[in-house]
Amino acid sequence: MENIYLNDEFPSHKEVYEMFYKTKGHIDSTEETIYSCYWGYFKRAWHNEEFYSHGEGFEEAYRKKFG
């Protein structure tokens, strides 16, 4: 099955998951949900200068989920 999310419309897989994590605090959701939220969360993050400090724990969560 082709992954419709792997194209030029989105950044890398990891970056999309990181955006979701920084917004929601977890990545325990379907890939479809995570990708569908990306642009809305991107707009939210664009106007929030504290957003990028919310990534603590992402690397560990990403490694756990994807190895």
C-alpha positions in Angstrom: 0.0 0.0 0.0 1.4 3.4 -1.0 1.9 6.0 1.7 0.0 9.0 0.4 1.8 11.2 3.0 5.3 10.7 1.6 5.4 13.5 -0.9 6.6 17.1 -1.3 3.5 18.5 0.5 4.9 17.4 3.9 8.3 17.5 5.6 10.0 14.3 6.7 8.1 11.6 8.6 10.0 12.4 11.8 9.3 16.2 11.5 5.6 15.5 11.1 5.5 13.3 14.2 7.6 15.9 16.1 5.1 18.6 15.3 2.3 16.4 16.7 4.3 15.6 19.8 5.1 19.2 20.5 1.4 20.0 20.2 -0.2 17.1 21.9 2.6 15.7 24.1 2.4 12.1 22.7 2.5 10.3 19.4 0.0 7.6 20.3 -2.3 8.1 17.3 -2.8 6.8 13.8 -0.5 8.0 11.1 -3.5 9.4 9.2 -4.4 11.5 12.2 -0.9 12.8 12.8 -0.5 13.8 9.1 -3.9 15.3 8.8 -3.2 17.6 11.8 0.2 18.8 10.6 -0.7 22.0 8.8 -3.1 23.2 11.5 -0.5 22.5 14.1 2.2 24.2 12.0 0.0 27.4 11.8 -0.5 27.3 15.6 3.2 26.8 16.2 4.1 29.6 13.8 2.5 32.2 16.2 3.8 30.7 19.5 7.4 31.5 20.3 7.4 29.0 23.2 6.2 26.1 21.1 9.7 24.7 20.3 10.4 24.2 24.0 7.7 21.5 24.2 9.8 18.8 22.5 11.4 17.2 25.5 10.9 13.5 25.4 10.2 13.3 21.6 13.3 11.5 20.6 12.7 8.7 23.1 9.0 8.4 22.2 9.9 8.3 18.4 12.6 5.6 19.0 10.1 3.5 21.1 7.5 3.7 18.3 9.7 3.3 15.3 12.9 1.8 16.6 
